[in-house]
Amino acid sequence: MTSLDLEAKTPTANLSDCIDLPKYQTYDGRAKKVIPLPSEQPLRYTATATAERRDGRWMITKVNTQGGGTC
């Protein structure tokens, strides 16, 4: 969690995480083989999300991913 505002009319939280794909595989069930990731595809993504508390529950209202770099 990068920030939290519980005092706002609609409480909000901002979250950040790393999506790490080096071991991720896509599998073609018909051909029964692994499909390689495109060589230009980043293997790490920084993901950020905004959550709002409504009716007693936290709901993700925005997600953003940016590929490349380190995390």
Beta strands, then each sheet from edge to edge (+ up, - down):
strand 1: 3-5
strand 2: 12-20
strand 3: 26-28
strand 4: 33-35
strand 5: 44-54
strand 6: 57-67
sheet 1: 1+ 2- 5+ 6-
sheet 2: 3+ 4-
end
